[in-house]
């Protein structure tokens, strides 16, 4: 069973941001399934790198769109992004020094819990400003 399930509740109605969110959910689940199936940490580490890169690219895309639309909650939203970026970078540096299932699981759990809350609360606040259509 997937660790984090995408549903229409997570739609922010910005196609490329929704696609980013779906991709991030998918990568989180892929890593979780790899842990469950006993994949080695080298394989998991490669997926983890893609996940973190995608998350950071998504944050940049989202911030660019908010800036363009003069979203009034921009500063606090960016501050939330920076907090998770700092946490992820710190954990990933630890992971690179000593790849372990415990650290990769911690990264996945941190990002999945944060992502669910962030989309449903913080991202939904920009929806009226950025929504397609």
Steps between C-alpha positions, in 0.01 A plus 500: 500500500621849415638715780335815366198495270422773249138610484311792351510662845861593419419677172608864501358545148833599349580220256879501523497534881248217531721290269800579723306395809394173335861427399626569853230274650600230252870523583427486873294185445769350277760542773264359762426197279874455441557490875223243541637279223851508642671702228856602575576852616693580182179462296295684760759778517466565128121535531544715810723740306237532227230558762692778672596664169136489384376646828749787483417569133131499589557756776682726255222469241233569758686802637552642151126472429408660833741787434359554152145517636602719797364242742464676839607192700824464306746572782350257752461233231864532398602482866321164527683378191834612641437318827434166326791557260734551795369187675522289184850620414620421851351150495624434147857600598480248785365242255784561254759449774344174615220371278250318716140392482431685825608836358334452161176402678528808718534719190200337334286525812598863559425599143173305473359636827611853418370478144153385599460783751667760278279430198174478693561815704768730359472427127122527508539861609656597166241309298274804433803699380671240282229259383489425126202614306 
